[in-house]
Amino acid sequence: MKLEDKAEEILESLWIAVEEDRQDHLSVAELETACGDWPLEQLVHAGLVTIEGDQVRLTEQGRPSARQVVRRHRLGERLLADVLNTGGTLLHDKACKFEHLLDRGLDESICSLLGHPKVCPHGRPIPPGRCCQEGSSGPRKLVVPLSEMSPGQEGKIAYLYTKGTSDMQKLTSMGVFPGTPVKLLQAFPSYVFQVHQSQFAVDKAMADSIYVRLAEPAEARRPPQRRRRFGWMRRLWAAGQTS
C-alpha cells in the first residue's frame, strides 16, 4: 500500500524519536497537529503504528518502513548538497520531497553514486542499505573517499567524516574544507594530495575521512553523454520543484 507523504513523515518522526532521541513514543496531539488525523489512521490500518491513549509507537512491522524513509531523506540531502550544490533551508525542504519521490532501489543507486555516505550534511547517521554491506558494482561513483582515488584524479571536497575533533582540526589546519579543489598525487605508502598550492601526506584512516566529488572525465562532459547519465537526476529535481 502506497502511504501518503504525511504518513511517511510521521514514520520518520517516530524513528528519529525512538532511535536517536531515545524517546519511547510521540503523542497523538503533536502528530495530528503537524500532519492531520487521516495519515495516522492510515498507519494504524497498515499495522505500522499503534495508539494507546495519547501515545503513538512504531510496531515491529513499522520500524523497517520508518528506517527506509529516514534513509531516503538523508540520501536526498547528500545528493542535493554534494551534487546539486543546494544548501540552507532549501536543502531540508527539497529533501522532504525527494524522500517521497525515490522508488525502492533508486535509493541504492544514489547511495552507490555518492560512495555510500555514512552521515547527512547535518551530521546525522544515514541508515545503511544492502548496497553498503555488499559493495556496489553499479554506475561510476560521483563521491568517493580520498583513499579510493587514483593518483592524478581531481575533484572537490564534498564533506568530511571524522570520528573525533582532533582529526577534524588537523584537516581544517591543512585547508581541507568542503568545496576545496583537491588532487591525489600519491597513494602509497601514504596518501599525498594537493589543495591550493600545498601538498600534504595522510594515512589511510585520515584519507578515508575525506570525501571527494570527482571531476567528470573529459568524455563524460560532452552534452549527449551528460544527458543520458544524469537525466534521472534532473527528473527528480524537476519533480521536487513542482511538488
C-alpha positions as CSV (number, residue, x, y, z in Angstrom):
1,M,0.0,0.0,0.0
2,K,1.3,3.4,-1.0
3,L,1.5,5.7,2.0
4,E,0.6,9.4,1.9
5,D,3.5,11.8,2.2
6,K,2.3,12.9,5.6
7,A,2.1,9.3,6.8
8,E,5.8,8.8,5.8
9,E,6.7,12.0,7.7
10,I,5.1,10.5,10.8
11,L,7.1,7.3,10.4
12,E,10.2,9.5,10.0
13,S,9.5,11.5,13.2
14,L,8.8,8.3,15.2
15,W,12.0,6.6,14.0
16,I,14.1,9.7,14.9
17,A,12.4,9.9,18.3
18,V,13.0,6.3,19.2
19,E,16.4,5.6,17.6
20,E,18.1,8.9,18.0
21,D,16.3,10.9,20.7
22,R,15.7,7.9,22.9
23,Q,12.0,8.6,23.4
24,D,9.5,5.8,23.8
25,H,6.7,7.4,21.8
26,L,5.3,10.6,20.3
27,S,1.9,12.0,21.2
28,V,-1.2,11.8,19.1
29,A,-1.8,15.5,19.6
30,E,1.6,16.7,18.2
31,L,1.5,14.3,15.2
32,E,-2.1,15.3,14.3
33,T,-1.2,18.9,14.6
34,A,1.7,18.5,12.2
35,C,0.2,16.0,9.8
36,G,-3.6,15.7,10.4
37,D,-5.6,12.7,11.6
38,W,-6.0,10.7,8.4
39,P,-2.3,9.8,7.8
40,L,-2.2,8.5,11.4
41,E,-5.3,6.4,10.7
42,Q,-3.7,5.0,7.6
43,L,-0.6,3.9,9.5
44,V,-2.7,2.2,12.2
45,H,-4.7,0.4,9.5
46,A,-1.4,-0.7,7.8
47,G,-0.2,-2.1,11.1
48,L,2.8,0.2,11.1
49,V,2.0,2.1,14.4
50,T,-0.1,1.5,17.4
51,I,-2.0,4.1,19.5
52,E,-2.6,3.6,23.2
53,G,-4.3,6.6,24.8
54,D,-2.3,9.6,23.5
55,Q,0.9,7.6,22.8
56,V,1.9,6.6,19.3
57,R,4.5,3.9,18.8
58,L,6.1,2.1,15.9
59,T,5.3,-1.6,15.5
60,E,7.9,-4.2,14.6
61,Q,6.5,-4.1,11.1
62,G,6.7,-0.3,11.1
63,R,10.4,0.0,12.0
64,P,11.8,-1.1,8.7
65,S,9.5,1.2,6.8
66,A,10.3,4.2,9.0
67,R,14.0,3.5,8.8
68,Q,13.8,3.5,5.0
69,V,12.0,6.9,4.9
70,V,14.8,8.3,7.1
71,R,17.4,6.8,4.8
72,R,15.8,8.2,1.6
73,H,15.5,11.7,3.2
74,R,19.2,11.8,4.3
75,L,20.4,10.4,1.0
76,G,18.4,13.1,-0.7
77,E,20.1,15.7,1.4
78,R,23.5,14.3,0.5
79,L,22.6,14.3,-3.2
80,L,21.3,17.9,-3.1
81,A,24.3,19.1,-1.1
82,D,27.1,17.2,-2.8
83,V,25.9,17.0,-6.5
84,L,23.3,19.8,-6.9
85,N,25.0,22.3,-4.6
86,T,21.9,23.1,-2.6
87,G,22.1,24.5,0.9
88,G,20.3,26.3,3.7
89,T,16.6,25.8,4.4
90,L,16.1,24.7,0.7
91,L,18.1,21.6,1.4
92,H,15.7,20.2,4.0
93,D,12.6,21.3,2.1
94,K,13.7,19.6,-1.2
95,A,15.0,16.5,0.7
96,C,11.5,16.1,2.2
97,K,10.1,16.0,-1.3
98,F,12.8,13.7,-2.6
99,E,12.1,11.1,0.1
100,H,8.6,10.6,-1.3
101,L,9.8,10.5,-4.9
102,L,12.6,7.9,-4.6
103,D,11.4,4.5,-5.6
104,R,12.6,1.4,-3.9
105,G,16.0,0.5,-5.4
106,L,16.7,4.0,-6.7
107,D,18.0,4.9,-3.2
108,E,20.6,2.2,-3.6
109,S,21.7,3.7,-6.9
110,I,22.1,7.1,-5.4
111,C,23.9,5.7,-2.3
112,S,26.4,4.0,-4.6
113,L,26.9,7.1,-6.7
114,L,27.6,9.1,-3.5
115,G,30.1,6.5,-2.2
116,H,27.8,5.1,0.5
117,P,27.9,8.1,2.8
118,K,27.6,7.5,6.5
119,V,26.1,10.8,7.6
120,C,23.8,13.5,6.2
121,P,25.0,17.1,5.7
122,H,23.8,17.8,9.3
123,G,26.0,15.0,10.8
124,R,23.1,12.6,11.5
125,P,23.7,8.9,10.5
126,I,22.3,7.6,7.3
127,P,20.9,4.1,7.9
128,P,22.9,1.7,5.7
129,G,21.3,-0.2,2.9
130,R,22.0,-3.6,1.4
131,C,24.3,-1.9,-1.1
132,C,26.5,-0.6,1.7
133,Q,27.1,-4.1,3.1
134,E,27.5,-5.8,-0.3
135,G,29.5,-3.1,-2.0
136,S,28.5,-1.9,-5.5
137,S,29.5,-2.8,-9.0
138,G,26.9,-0.3,-10.4
139,P,27.5,3.1,-12.0
140,R,30.6,5.1,-11.5
141,K,30.7,6.8,-8.1
142,L,30.4,10.6,-8.1
143,V,31.6,10.9,-4.5
144,V,34.4,8.7,-3.0
145,P,36.8,8.8,-0.1
146,L,40.2,10.1,-1.0
147,S,41.6,6.6,-0.3
148,E,39.6,5.3,-3.3
149,M,41.0,7.8,-5.7
150,S,43.8,7.1,-8.2
151,P,46.9,9.2,-8.4
152,G,46.2,12.1,-10.8
153,Q,42.5,12.2,-10.1
154,E,41.0,15.5,-9.2
155,G,37.8,16.8,-7.6
156,K,36.3,19.0,-4.9
157,I,35.9,18.0,-1.3
158,A,32.3,17.2,-0.7
159,Y,32.4,16.7,3.1
160,L,34.5,15.4,6.0
161,Y,33.6,12.4,8.2
162,T,35.8,12.2,11.2
163,K,35.3,10.3,14.5
164,G,36.9,12.9,16.6
165,T,37.5,16.7,16.8
166,S,41.3,16.3,16.7
167,D,41.2,14.7,13.2
168,M,38.8,17.4,12.1
169,Q,41.2,20.1,13.4
170,K,44.1,18.5,11.6
171,L,42.2,18.6,8.3
172,T,41.0,22.1,8.7
173,S,44.5,23.3,9.6
174,M,45.6,21.9,6.2
175,G,42.9,24.0,4.5
176,V,40.7,20.9,3.8
177,F,37.1,22.3,3.6
178,P,34.1,21.3,1.6
179,G,34.3,22.9,-1.8
180,T,38.1,23.0,-1.9
181,P,39.7,21.6,-5.1
182,V,41.9,18.6,-4.4
183,K,44.2,16.3,-6.4
184,L,45.6,13.0,-5.3
185,L,49.3,12.8,-6.1
186,Q,50.3,9.5,-4.5
187,A,48.5,6.6,-2.9
188,F,51.5,4.6,-1.4
189,P,53.0,4.3,1.2
190,S,50.9,7.3,2.3
191,Y,48.2,9.4,0.6
192,V,49.7,12.6,-0.7
193,F,47.3,15.2,-2.0
194,Q,47.3,18.8,-3.1
195,V,45.0,21.6,-2.0
196,H,45.6,25.0,-3.4
197,Q,49.4,25.2,-3.7
198,S,50.2,23.0,-0.7
199,Q,50.8,19.2,-0.5
200,F,50.0,17.0,2.5
201,A,50.5,13.4,3.4
202,V,48.0,11.4,5.5
203,D,47.5,7.8,6.5
204,K,44.6,5.6,5.2
205,A,42.4,6.4,8.2
206,M,42.6,10.1,7.5
207,A,42.2,9.6,3.8
208,D,39.0,7.6,4.5
209,S,37.5,10.6,6.2
210,I,37.9,13.0,3.2
211,Y,35.0,12.5,0.7
212,V,35.6,14.0,-2.7
213,R,33.2,14.8,-5.5
214,L,35.2,13.6,-8.5
215,A,35.7,15.8,-11.5
216,E,34.0,14.4,-14.6
217,P,36.3,12.8,-17.2
218,A,36.6,14.7,-20.4
219,E,34.4,12.3,-22.4
220,A,31.6,12.4,-19.8
221,R,31.4,16.2,-20.1
222,R,30.1,16.1,-23.7
223,P,26.4,17.1,-23.8
224,P,24.9,13.9,-25.2
225,Q,26.6,11.7,-22.6
226,R,25.8,14.1,-19.8
227,R,22.1,14.0,-20.7
228,R,22.0,10.2,-20.7
229,R,23.9,9.9,-17.4
230,F,22.1,12.4,-15.3
231,G,18.6,12.5,-16.8
232,W,17.2,10.8,-13.8
233,M,18.7,13.4,-11.5
234,R,17.1,16.2,-13.5
235,R,13.7,14.5,-13.5
236,L,13.9,14.1,-9.7
237,W,14.9,17.7,-9.3
238,A,12.1,18.9,-11.6
239,A,9.6,16.8,-9.7
240,G,10.8,18.3,-6.4
241,Q,10.5,21.8,-7.8
242,T,6.8,21.3,-8.8
243,S,5.6,19.2,-5.9
